[in-house]
Amino acid sequence: MPHRLISPRTASPQELDALVHVLDGADIIVHRLEGTITHWSIGCENMYGWAREEAVGEKVDVLLATRFPEPVEDIHAHLRSRGFWQGEIVHRHKSGYDLHVATRCVLVNLPDGEPAVIQANSDVSALRKAEEAVSAREAHLSSILETVPDAMVVIDQKGKVLSFSTAAEKLFEMTSDQICGRNVSNLMPSPYRSAHDGYIGRYLETGEKRIIGYGRVVTGQRADGSQFPMELHVGEATANGERIFTGFVRDLTSRFKIEEDLRQAQKMEAVGQLTGGLAHDFNNLLTVISGNLEMIEDKLPPGPLRDMLREAQGAATDGAKLTGQLLAFGRRQPLNPRHADLGQLLTGFSDLLRRTLGENIKLSTILSGSEFNVLVDSSQLQNAILNIALNARDAMPKGGSLTTEISSVHLDADYAKMYPEVRSGNFVLISMTDTGSGMTEDVKKRAVEPFFTTKETGSGTGLGLSMVYGFVKQSGGHLQIYSEDGRGTTIRIYLPAIGPTPKASAEDGSAVESPMPRGHEQILVAEDDIRVRRVAVARLSGMGYAVLEADNGRRALEILKDNPEIALLFSDIVMPGGMTGDEVARAARAIRPDIAVLFTSGYSEPALAANEVIPGAQWLRKPYTARELAAKIRDLLDAR
């Protein structure tokens, strides 16, 4: 409902003079509605630098270069309808600098009947500067908290969460709104949760410190209940008479994994040195035994004694093979590396493998590209491949398939960070995938330990994979095992490439790489390995995509239902939580038939692709480079 017009009160000359006299020390201006100044107080002289003689008769908005927060016409309309207007304006001092002014204007009539405005002003420049400084500090602090990798949680003396940084939201997988106002113990697992408030109360009563002022390694709990190690530092401050505690949290999951990998590598190194040394000494003994048996055999006539001696000689030969495997594990076997094309080498070796494996094992060899040049001992490599093939055969007693793929790959810095024993560079990859029984997590951890075997007593020495591991390391390469219980095993051998490389380097000037494909679409990443997921999310975000993430299939489908803008599902094939990647993809297509699907896996691509999991889906084999990921994503999105 519009305001009714208010007739301004007519002020007599005596009243105006009395008002200005009484308030002469205040910052009072009287001016006509069109702006001509009629009264100018001493306070205004001090505030603006203009003497009364200079100001009276001038247009107030011209003299003071007034900047209004809204059109002047609207302010005049407000004055006429309500009789007053107040707000914050900007005036200019006589010296040229700006003043922020809080003003209140009241409409009156001058004795001559003309409307006029009594304007009371207050300089709030210092307040605005202080507010701007506070805002700048807050913005600076906010930018720091947004970018630092450590999470920050602020609580009061009752344990209630007051502040929860962006890094904390990512770490604990919950939003600030979900935790602020609740007790910080919700971020802890039992039994720490129930004891937390007691720690704070004891500290407030006795001053006894357990974490405050110190750094400790504790256990945190995410929104989904999963636990993780974290380093916690707590500081204390007082605000408005209340104590507040600020905790800085650093996720130690990756560090602990790297330390565990390093301990395992050091253990394998120590065991390798021990077994290599023993094998070397044992070979000397076997040389004496075998030599004497040969000499005795030459002097014995045919008969039972000679047959017994030959049996002993055969046992000595088997012992020599055993020590050869120990030397291979200890990286002390004599190697004769030569330039070789692995494509030609393994293709010629396929017939021997086929005869060794038998008819119930389907053997496939795939060459992805050409010129797989390496410097390697060919006979030892064939022996390593044969060992892997025999293990695969034993894992498939009822038959199955063994796929060997050879390709050229580039392991980048991101991959090397996840596996500290790996160096980045160009490699030739031999990937052998079987459809056997697979390995449990415990078996996979011990798979390359010497003499460790899951076979029945007398069925194996437990040195097959140990020999492969030692040979690959001695050749400057890298061995990886991907396996899931009941889903088969993939063993990968990375050997340093020589000669022509998979792609030319821009640094040597031989070629200039094209710009990496980018985009803006929304992508859902489903990956259970948190390290791999973080790398994928970081890479995709760096390419310009909006990225959502899930650590299992069911969570991925929940996110998909709530976010219709998702254009592509990027999913691992093997995940916990009761749903595999192909099941997630089928369910996703049921919800969104047009969604693009890209799978990734540690298994060999041809073996998985043969299952034709979902129409139109593509595969990206781990490890993949950022450029390979960008190209696959862009191809799928452009084909929609």
C-alpha positions as CSV (number, residue, x, y, z in Angstrom):
1,M,0.0,0.0,0.0
2,P,1.6,3.4,-1.0
3,H,2.6,5.9,1.6
4,R,0.5,9.0,1.9
5,L,2.2,12.3,1.3
6,I,3.2,14.1,4.5
7,S,3.2,17.9,4.5
8,P,6.5,19.1,5.9
9,R,6.3,21.3,9.0
10,T,7.1,25.0,8.4
11,A,10.1,26.1,10.5
12,S,10.3,29.8,11.5
13,P,13.6,31.7,11.0
14,Q,14.0,31.9,14.7
15,E,13.5,28.1,15.1
16,L,16.1,27.4,12.3
17,D,18.7,29.8,13.8
18,A,18.1,28.4,17.3
19,L,18.5,24.8,16.0
20,V,21.7,25.6,14.1
21,H,23.0,27.5,17.2
22,V,22.3,24.7,19.6
23,L,23.8,22.1,17.2
24,D,26.5,24.3,15.8
25,G,29.1,21.9,17.0
26,A,27.3,19.0,15.3
27,D,27.6,18.1,11.6
28,I,24.4,19.8,10.5
29,I,23.6,21.0,7.0
30,V,20.3,22.8,6.0
31,H,19.7,23.0,2.3
32,R,16.8,23.5,0.0
33,L,15.3,20.4,-1.7
34,E,17.1,21.3,-4.9
35,G,20.4,21.4,-3.0
36,T,21.3,25.1,-2.2
37,I,22.9,25.3,1.2
38,T,21.3,27.8,3.6
39,H,23.0,26.8,6.9
40,W,26.4,25.3,7.5
41,S,27.5,24.3,11.1
42,I,30.9,24.7,12.7
43,G,30.9,20.8,12.9
44,C,30.7,20.7,9.1
45,E,33.6,23.1,8.8
46,N,35.7,20.8,10.8
47,M,34.4,17.7,9.1
48,Y,34.6,18.8,5.4
49,G,37.2,21.6,5.5
50,W,34.9,24.2,3.9
51,A,34.3,27.4,5.8
52,R,30.7,28.6,6.2
53,E,31.2,31.5,3.9
54,E,32.4,29.0,1.2
55,A,29.6,26.6,1.6
56,V,26.4,28.7,2.0
57,G,24.8,29.2,-1.4
58,E,26.5,26.3,-3.0
59,K,24.8,23.1,-4.2
60,V,25.4,20.5,-1.4
61,D,25.8,17.5,-3.8
62,V,28.2,19.5,-6.1
63,L,30.3,20.9,-3.2
64,L,30.7,17.5,-1.5
65,A,30.5,15.4,-4.7
66,T,27.9,13.2,-3.1
67,R,27.6,9.5,-4.1
68,F,24.2,8.1,-3.1
69,P,23.4,4.4,-2.6
70,E,20.2,4.9,-4.8
71,P,18.9,7.4,-7.3
72,V,18.3,10.9,-6.0
73,E,14.8,10.9,-7.4
74,D,13.9,7.9,-5.2
75,I,15.4,9.6,-2.1
76,H,13.3,12.8,-2.8
77,A,10.2,10.7,-3.3
78,H,10.9,9.0,0.1
79,L,11.3,12.4,1.8
80,R,8.1,13.6,0.4
81,S,6.1,10.5,1.3
82,R,7.7,9.7,4.7
83,G,9.2,13.1,5.8
84,F,12.7,11.7,6.3
85,W,15.4,9.5,4.8
86,Q,18.5,7.9,6.3
87,G,21.3,5.9,4.9
88,E,25.0,5.9,4.1
89,I,26.6,8.2,1.5
90,V,30.0,9.2,0.4
91,H,31.2,12.8,0.5
92,R,34.4,14.4,-0.6
93,H,36.5,16.5,1.7
94,K,37.9,19.8,0.5
95,S,41.4,18.1,0.4
96,G,40.0,15.6,-2.1
97,Y,39.7,12.4,-0.1
98,D,36.4,10.5,0.5
99,L,34.4,10.4,3.7
100,H,31.9,7.7,4.5
101,V,29.0,9.4,6.1
102,A,25.9,8.1,8.0
103,T,23.2,10.7,7.3
104,R,19.6,11.4,8.4
105,C,17.5,13.9,6.4
106,V,14.3,15.5,7.7
107,L,12.0,17.5,5.4
108,V,10.8,20.9,6.6
109,N,9.5,24.1,5.0
110,L,11.5,27.3,5.1
111,P,9.8,30.6,6.1
112,D,9.5,31.4,2.5
113,G,7.4,28.3,2.0
114,E,10.1,26.4,0.0
115,P,10.8,22.8,1.2
116,A,14.2,22.2,2.8
117,V,16.2,19.4,4.3
118,I,17.8,19.3,7.7
119,Q,20.7,16.9,7.2
120,A,22.5,15.4,10.3
121,N,25.8,13.7,9.3
122,S,28.2,11.5,11.1
123,D,31.7,10.5,9.8
124,V,31.9,6.7,9.8
125,S,35.0,6.4,7.6
126,A,37.1,5.0,10.4
127,L,34.5,2.4,11.1
128,R,34.3,1.4,7.4
129,K,38.1,1.2,7.2
130,A,38.1,-1.1,10.2
131,E,35.3,-3.2,8.7
132,E,37.2,-3.4,5.4
133,A,40.4,-4.4,7.2
134,V,38.5,-7.1,9.1
135,S,36.8,-8.3,5.8
136,A,40.2,-8.4,4.1
137,R,41.7,-10.4,7.0
138,E,38.7,-12.8,6.9
139,A,39.0,-13.2,3.2
140,H,42.8,-13.8,3.5
141,L,42.2,-16.3,6.3
142,S,39.4,-18.0,4.4
143,S,41.6,-18.3,1.3
144,I,44.3,-20.0,3.4
145,L,41.9,-22.4,5.0
146,E,40.4,-23.2,1.6
147,T,43.8,-24.1,0.1
148,V,45.8,-25.7,2.9
149,P,45.7,-29.5,2.8
150,D,45.2,-29.8,6.5
151,A,41.7,-29.8,7.9
152,M,40.7,-27.3,10.6
153,V,38.0,-27.9,13.3
154,V,37.1,-25.3,15.9
155,I,35.1,-26.3,19.0
156,D,34.0,-24.6,22.2
157,Q,34.7,-25.8,25.8
158,K,31.7,-28.0,25.7
159,G,33.0,-29.9,22.6
160,K,30.4,-28.3,20.2
161,V,31.8,-27.8,16.7
162,L,31.8,-24.1,15.8
163,S,33.7,-24.2,12.5
164,F,34.5,-26.9,9.9
165,S,36.9,-26.1,7.0
166,T,36.5,-27.2,3.4
167,A,39.4,-29.6,3.8
168,A,37.7,-31.1,6.9
169,E,34.5,-31.6,4.8
170,K,36.5,-33.6,2.3
171,L,38.5,-35.5,4.9
172,F,35.5,-36.6,7.0
173,E,33.1,-36.7,4.0
174,M,30.5,-34.5,5.6
175,T,29.4,-30.9,5.2
176,S,29.9,-28.1,7.7
177,D,26.1,-27.9,8.2
178,Q,26.0,-31.6,9.1
179,I,28.5,-31.3,12.0
180,C,28.4,-27.7,13.2
181,G,26.5,-27.5,16.4
182,R,27.1,-31.1,17.2
183,N,29.7,-32.6,19.5
184,V,33.1,-33.1,18.0
185,S,33.1,-36.7,19.3
186,N,31.0,-37.6,16.3
187,L,34.3,-37.5,14.3
188,M,35.8,-40.2,16.6
189,P,35.3,-43.9,16.8
190,S,34.6,-45.8,20.0
191,P,36.0,-45.9,22.7
192,Y,37.5,-42.4,22.1
193,R,34.0,-40.9,21.5
194,S,32.7,-41.5,24.9
195,A,35.9,-40.4,26.7
196,H,36.4,-37.1,24.8
197,D,34.2,-34.8,26.9
198,G,35.9,-36.1,30.0
199,Y,39.3,-35.0,28.6
200,I,38.1,-31.5,28.1
201,G,36.4,-31.3,31.5
202,R,39.6,-32.6,33.2
203,Y,41.7,-30.1,31.4
204,L,39.4,-27.2,32.4
205,E,39.5,-28.3,36.0
206,T,43.1,-29.3,36.4
207,G,45.0,-27.9,33.4
208,E,46.3,-31.4,32.6
209,K,47.2,-31.5,28.9
210,R,46.9,-34.6,26.7
211,I,46.7,-33.2,23.2
212,I,46.4,-29.4,23.6
213,G,49.8,-27.9,22.6
214,Y,51.1,-31.2,21.4
215,G,50.8,-33.3,18.3
216,R,49.4,-36.8,18.4
217,V,48.5,-39.6,16.1
218,V,44.8,-40.5,16.7
219,T,42.0,-42.3,14.8
220,G,39.3,-40.4,13.0
221,Q,35.9,-41.6,11.7
222,R,34.2,-40.5,8.5
223,A,30.5,-40.1,7.9
224,D,30.2,-43.6,6.5
225,G,31.9,-45.1,9.6
226,S,35.2,-45.9,8.0
227,Q,38.3,-45.1,10.2
228,F,41.6,-43.6,9.3
229,P,44.8,-42.5,11.0
230,M,45.3,-38.8,11.4
231,E,47.8,-36.4,13.1
232,L,46.1,-33.9,15.4
233,H,47.4,-30.6,16.7
234,V,45.2,-28.6,19.1
235,G,45.6,-24.9,20.1
236,E,43.6,-22.9,22.6
237,A,42.3,-19.3,22.7
238,T,39.8,-17.2,24.5
239,A,36.9,-15.4,22.8
240,N,34.3,-13.3,24.6
241,G,35.3,-14.9,27.9
242,E,34.8,-18.5,26.5
243,R,37.6,-20.9,25.6
244,I,37.7,-22.2,22.1
245,F,40.0,-25.0,20.8
246,T,41.3,-25.2,17.2
247,G,42.3,-28.6,15.9
248,F,44.4,-29.0,12.7
249,V,44.1,-32.5,11.3
250,R,46.3,-34.2,8.7
251,D,45.3,-37.5,7.0
252,L,48.1,-40.1,7.5
253,T,46.5,-42.8,5.3
254,S,48.8,-42.3,2.4
255,R,51.9,-41.8,4.6
256,F,51.2,-45.0,6.5
257,K,50.7,-46.9,3.2
258,I,54.0,-45.6,1.8
259,E,55.7,-46.5,5.1
260,E,54.2,-50.0,4.9
261,D,55.3,-50.3,1.2
262,L,58.8,-49.2,2.2
263,R,59.0,-51.6,5.1
264,Q,57.9,-54.4,2.7
265,A,60.5,-53.4,0.1
266,Q,63.2,-53.3,2.8
267,K,62.1,-56.7,4.1
268,M,62.2,-58.1,0.6
269,E,65.6,-56.6,0.1
270,A,66.9,-58.1,3.3
271,V,65.4,-61.5,2.5
272,G,66.8,-61.3,-1.0
273,Q,70.3,-60.6,0.3
274,L,70.1,-63.5,2.7
275,T,68.7,-66.0,0.1
276,G,71.1,-64.8,-2.6
277,G,74.1,-65.3,-0.2
278,L,72.9,-68.8,0.9
279,A,72.2,-69.8,-2.7
280,H,75.7,-68.7,-3.8
281,D,77.4,-70.7,-1.0
282,F,75.1,-73.7,-1.6
283,N,76.0,-73.7,-5.3
284,N,79.6,-74.2,-4.3
285,L,78.6,-77.3,-2.3
286,L,76.5,-78.6,-5.2
287,T,79.5,-78.2,-7.5
288,V,81.6,-80.4,-5.3
289,I,78.8,-83.0,-4.9
290,S,77.9,-83.1,-8.5
291,G,81.5,-83.2,-9.7
292,N,82.3,-86.1,-7.4
293,L,79.2,-88.0,-8.4
294,E,80.1,-87.6,-12.1
295,M,83.6,-89.0,-11.5
296,I,82.3,-91.9,-9.5
297,E,79.8,-92.7,-12.2
298,D,82.5,-93.0,-14.8
299,K,84.3,-95.7,-12.7
300,L,81.2,-97.8,-11.9
301,P,80.0,-100.7,-14.1
302,P,76.4,-100.8,-15.1
303,G,74.1,-102.0,-12.4
304,P,72.1,-101.0,-9.3
305,L,74.8,-98.8,-7.8
306,R,75.1,-96.8,-11.0
307,D,71.3,-96.3,-11.1
308,M,71.4,-95.0,-7.5
309,L,74.2,-92.6,-8.3
310,R,72.3,-91.2,-11.3
311,E,69.3,-90.6,-9.0
312,A,71.6,-88.7,-6.7
313,Q,73.0,-86.8,-9.6
314,G,69.4,-85.8,-10.7
315,A,68.7,-84.6,-7.2
316,A,71.8,-82.4,-7.3
317,T,70.6,-81.0,-10.7
318,D,67.3,-80.1,-9.1
319,G,69.1,-78.4,-6.2
320,A,71.1,-76.3,-8.8
321,K,67.8,-75.2,-10.3
322,L,66.5,-74.3,-6.8
323,T,69.5,-72.2,-6.1
324,G,69.2,-70.5,-9.5
325,Q,65.7,-69.4,-8.4
326,L,67.1,-68.2,-5.1
327,L,69.8,-66.2,-6.9
328,A,67.1,-64.7,-9.2
329,F,65.1,-63.6,-6.2
330,G,68.2,-62.1,-4.5
331,R,69.1,-60.4,-7.8
332,R,72.4,-62.1,-8.0
333,Q,71.9,-64.3,-10.9
334,P,74.2,-63.6,-13.9
335,L,72.2,-61.8,-16.5
336,N,73.1,-61.4,-20.2
337,P,70.9,-58.5,-21.3
338,R,70.6,-57.9,-25.0
339,H,68.4,-55.7,-27.2
340,A,65.2,-57.5,-27.9
341,D,61.7,-56.8,-29.3
342,L,59.3,-58.3,-26.8
343,G,56.6,-58.6,-29.4
344,Q,58.7,-61.0,-31.5
345,L,60.1,-62.7,-28.4
346,L,56.8,-63.6,-26.9
347,T,55.1,-64.5,-30.1
348,G,57.8,-67.1,-30.8
349,F,57.4,-68.3,-27.3
350,S,53.6,-68.8,-27.5
351,D,53.8,-72.4,-29.0
352,L,55.9,-73.6,-26.0
353,L,53.4,-72.0,-23.6
354,R,50.4,-73.6,-25.4
355,R,52.0,-77.1,-25.1
356,T,52.9,-76.5,-21.5
357,L,49.4,-75.3,-20.4
358,G,47.4,-78.0,-22.1
359,E,44.3,-77.9,-24.2
360,N,41.9,-76.8,-21.4
361,I,43.6,-73.4,-21.1
362,K,42.9,-70.9,-23.8
363,L,46.0,-68.9,-24.5
364,S,45.8,-65.5,-26.2
365,T,48.6,-63.1,-27.1
366,I,47.8,-59.5,-28.0
367,L,50.2,-56.9,-29.3
368,S,49.0,-53.3,-28.7
369,G,51.3,-51.4,-31.0
370,S,54.8,-52.2,-32.3
371,E,58.5,-51.7,-31.5
372,F,58.5,-53.1,-27.9
373,N,62.3,-52.6,-27.5
374,V,64.0,-53.4,-24.2
375,L,67.4,-54.5,-22.9
376,V,66.7,-57.8,-21.2
377,D,68.0,-61.4,-20.7
378,S,65.6,-63.1,-23.1
379,S,66.1,-66.6,-21.6
380,Q,65.4,-65.4,-18.1
381,L,62.4,-63.4,-19.2
382,Q,61.0,-66.5,-20.9
383,N,61.6,-68.4,-17.7
384,A,59.7,-65.7,-15.7
385,I,56.8,-65.8,-18.1
386,L,56.7,-69.6,-17.9
387,N,56.6,-69.5,-14.1
388,I,53.6,-67.1,-14.2
389,A,51.9,-69.3,-16.8
390,L,52.3,-72.4,-14.6
391,N,50.9,-70.6,-11.6
392,A,47.9,-69.5,-13.8
393,R,47.4,-73.1,-14.9
394,D,47.4,-74.4,-11.3
395,A,44.8,-71.7,-10.4
396,M,42.5,-73.0,-13.2
397,P,42.2,-76.8,-12.6
398,K,39.0,-76.9,-14.6
399,G,40.3,-74.8,-17.4
400,G,40.1,-71.2,-18.3
401,S,41.9,-68.5,-20.2
402,L,45.3,-66.8,-20.0
403,T,45.7,-63.6,-21.9
404,T,49.1,-62.0,-22.5
405,E,49.2,-58.4,-23.7
406,I,52.2,-56.4,-24.7
407,S,52.0,-52.6,-24.9
408,S,54.1,-49.4,-24.5
409,V,53.2,-47.3,-21.5
410,H,54.4,-44.1,-19.8
411,L,54.4,-44.1,-16.0
412,D,54.0,-40.5,-14.9
413,A,54.9,-38.6,-11.7
414,D,51.4,-39.2,-10.2
415,Y,51.8,-42.9,-10.5
416,A,55.4,-42.8,-9.1
417,K,54.0,-40.9,-6.0
418,M,51.6,-43.7,-5.3
419,Y,54.4,-46.4,-5.5
420,P,57.6,-45.0,-4.1
421,E,59.7,-47.9,-5.5
422,V,58.7,-47.0,-9.1
423,R,60.4,-44.3,-11.2
424,S,58.6,-42.5,-13.9
425,G,59.4,-43.0,-17.6
426,N,58.6,-45.1,-20.7
427,F,58.2,-48.8,-20.2
428,V,57.1,-51.9,-22.1
429,L,54.3,-53.7,-20.2
430,I,53.8,-57.4,-20.3
431,S,50.3,-58.1,-18.7
432,M,49.3,-61.7,-18.0
433,T,45.7,-62.2,-16.9
434,D,44.1,-65.5,-15.9
435,T,40.5,-66.4,-15.0
436,G,41.5,-68.6,-12.1
437,S,40.7,-68.6,-8.4
438,G,42.6,-65.4,-7.6
439,M,44.2,-64.4,-4.3
440,T,43.0,-63.1,-1.0
441,E,44.5,-59.9,0.3
442,D,46.8,-61.8,2.7
443,V,48.0,-64.1,0.0
444,K,48.7,-61.2,-2.4
445,K,50.8,-59.4,0.3
446,R,53.1,-62.5,0.6
447,A,53.0,-63.7,-3.0
448,V,56.6,-62.8,-3.8
449,E,58.1,-64.0,-0.6
450,P,60.5,-66.9,-1.1
451,F,59.1,-70.3,-0.1
452,F,55.6,-69.0,0.4
453,T,53.0,-71.1,-1.4
454,T,49.4,-72.0,-1.2
455,K,49.8,-75.3,-3.0
456,E,49.8,-78.7,-1.3
457,T,53.0,-79.9,0.3
458,G,55.3,-81.2,-2.4
459,S,53.5,-79.4,-5.2
460,G,55.7,-76.4,-5.4
461,T,58.8,-74.7,-3.9
462,G,57.2,-71.2,-3.4
463,L,60.0,-69.6,-5.5
464,G,58.2,-69.1,-8.8
465,L,57.0,-65.5,-8.3
466,S,60.0,-64.8,-6.0
467,M,62.3,-65.5,-9.0
468,V,60.1,-63.3,-11.3
469,Y,60.2,-60.5,-8.8
470,G,64.0,-60.6,-8.4
471,F,64.6,-60.9,-12.1
472,V,62.3,-57.9,-12.9
473,K,64.0,-55.7,-10.2
474,Q,67.4,-56.7,-11.4
475,S,66.4,-55.7,-14.9
476,G,65.4,-52.2,-13.7
477,G,61.7,-52.9,-13.9
478,H,58.7,-53.1,-11.8
479,L,56.3,-56.0,-10.9
480,Q,52.6,-55.5,-9.9
481,I,50.0,-58.1,-8.9
482,Y,46.3,-57.4,-9.2
483,S,44.0,-60.1,-7.9
484,E,40.6,-60.6,-6.3
485,D,39.6,-63.8,-4.6
486,G,37.4,-65.7,-7.1
487,R,38.0,-63.2,-9.9
488,G,41.4,-64.2,-11.3
489,T,44.8,-62.6,-11.3
490,T,46.7,-60.1,-13.4
491,I,50.5,-59.9,-13.2
492,R,52.2,-57.0,-14.8
493,I,55.9,-56.7,-15.7
494,Y,57.2,-53.3,-16.6
495,L,60.6,-53.2,-18.3
496,P,62.4,-50.0,-19.3
497,A,61.9,-49.2,-22.9
498,I,64.8,-48.3,-25.1
499,G,65.0,-46.9,-28.7
500,P,61.7,-45.6,-30.0
501,T,59.4,-44.6,-27.1
502,P,55.6,-44.7,-26.9
503,K,55.4,-40.9,-27.4
504,A,57.9,-38.3,-28.3
505,S,58.9,-35.9,-25.5
506,A,58.4,-32.1,-26.0
507,E,61.6,-31.5,-24.1
508,D,63.8,-33.1,-26.7
509,G,62.2,-31.1,-29.5
510,S,61.2,-34.2,-31.5
511,A,57.5,-33.4,-31.3
512,V,55.1,-30.9,-29.8
513,E,52.2,-32.4,-27.8
514,S,48.8,-31.2,-28.7
515,P,46.8,-29.4,-25.9
516,M,45.2,-31.8,-23.4
517,P,41.5,-32.1,-24.1
518,R,39.3,-30.3,-21.5
519,G,35.6,-29.9,-20.7
520,H,33.0,-28.6,-18.3
521,E,30.6,-31.5,-17.9
522,Q,29.8,-33.2,-14.6
523,I,31.6,-36.6,-14.0
524,L,31.0,-39.2,-11.3
525,V,34.1,-41.1,-10.2
526,A,33.4,-44.5,-8.5
527,E,36.7,-45.9,-7.0
528,D,37.3,-47.7,-3.7
529,D,41.1,-47.1,-3.5
530,I,41.2,-43.6,-1.9
531,R,44.7,-42.8,-3.4
532,V,43.6,-43.7,-6.9
533,R,40.3,-41.8,-6.4
534,R,42.0,-38.7,-5.3
535,V,44.4,-38.7,-8.2
536,A,41.5,-39.2,-10.7
537,V,39.4,-36.4,-9.1
538,A,42.4,-34.0,-9.0
539,R,43.2,-34.8,-12.7
540,L,39.6,-34.3,-13.9
541,S,39.1,-31.2,-11.9
542,G,42.3,-29.8,-13.4
543,M,40.8,-30.5,-16.8
544,G,37.8,-28.2,-16.0
545,Y,35.2,-30.9,-15.2
546,A,32.8,-30.8,-12.3
547,V,33.6,-34.0,-10.3
548,L,31.5,-36.0,-7.8
549,E,33.0,-39.0,-6.1
550,A,31.9,-42.3,-4.5
551,D,33.8,-45.0,-2.8
552,N,31.4,-47.8,-3.7
553,G,28.7,-48.7,-6.2
554,R,25.7,-48.1,-4.0
555,R,26.9,-44.6,-3.1
556,A,27.5,-43.9,-6.7
557,L,23.9,-44.7,-7.6
558,E,22.6,-42.5,-4.8
559,I,24.7,-39.6,-6.1
560,L,23.5,-40.3,-9.7
561,K,19.8,-40.2,-8.7
562,D,20.3,-36.8,-7.0
563,N,22.4,-35.2,-9.8
564,P,20.7,-35.4,-13.2
565,E,23.5,-33.3,-14.7
566,I,26.0,-36.1,-14.5
567,A,27.2,-36.9,-18.1
568,L,29.7,-39.7,-17.5
569,L,30.3,-42.5,-15.0
570,F,34.0,-43.3,-14.5
571,S,34.0,-46.5,-12.5
572,D,36.5,-49.1,-11.2
573,I,35.4,-52.7,-12.1
574,V,36.1,-54.3,-8.8
575,M,34.7,-52.5,-5.7
576,P,33.5,-53.4,-2.2
577,G,30.0,-52.9,-1.0
578,G,28.2,-55.7,-2.9
579,M,28.2,-54.1,-6.4
580,T,30.8,-54.4,-9.1
581,G,31.5,-51.7,-11.7
582,D,29.6,-53.5,-14.4
583,E,26.5,-53.9,-12.1
584,V,26.7,-50.2,-11.2
585,A,26.9,-49.3,-15.0
586,R,23.8,-51.4,-15.8
587,A,21.9,-49.8,-12.9
588,A,23.1,-46.4,-14.1
589,R,21.9,-47.0,-17.6
590,A,18.5,-48.0,-16.3
591,I,18.3,-44.6,-14.5
592,R,20.0,-42.6,-17.3
593,P,20.1,-44.4,-20.6
594,D,22.2,-41.7,-22.2
595,I,25.0,-41.6,-19.6
596,A,28.5,-42.4,-20.9
597,V,30.5,-45.1,-19.1
598,L,34.3,-45.4,-18.8
599,F,35.7,-48.4,-16.8
600,T,39.1,-48.7,-15.3
601,S,40.8,-51.7,-13.8
602,G,44.0,-53.3,-12.9
603,Y,43.1,-56.4,-14.9
604,S,44.0,-56.8,-18.5
605,E,41.7,-54.9,-20.8
606,P,41.1,-57.6,-23.4
607,A,40.0,-60.2,-20.8
608,L,37.5,-57.8,-19.3
609,A,36.3,-56.3,-22.6
610,A,35.5,-59.8,-23.8
611,N,32.7,-59.9,-21.3
612,E,30.9,-57.0,-23.2
613,V,29.8,-55.5,-19.9
614,I,27.7,-52.7,-21.3
615,P,27.2,-51.3,-24.8
616,G,29.3,-48.3,-25.7
617,A,31.5,-48.5,-22.6
618,Q,35.2,-48.0,-23.0
619,W,38.1,-49.2,-20.9
620,L,41.1,-47.5,-19.4
621,R,43.8,-49.7,-17.9
622,K,45.6,-48.8,-14.7
623,P,48.0,-47.1,-14.5
624,Y,46.9,-44.4,-16.9
625,T,48.3,-41.0,-17.7
626,A,46.4,-37.8,-17.4
627,R,46.5,-37.4,-21.2
628,E,45.1,-40.9,-21.7
629,L,42.3,-40.2,-19.3
630,A,41.5,-36.8,-20.9
631,A,41.3,-38.3,-24.4
632,K,39.0,-41.2,-23.3
633,I,36.7,-38.8,-21.4
634,R,36.5,-36.4,-24.3
635,D,35.8,-39.2,-26.9
636,L,32.9,-40.6,-24.9
637,L,31.4,-37.2,-24.1
638,D,31.7,-36.0,-27.7
639,A,30.0,-39.2,-28.9
640,R,26.9,-38.8,-26.8
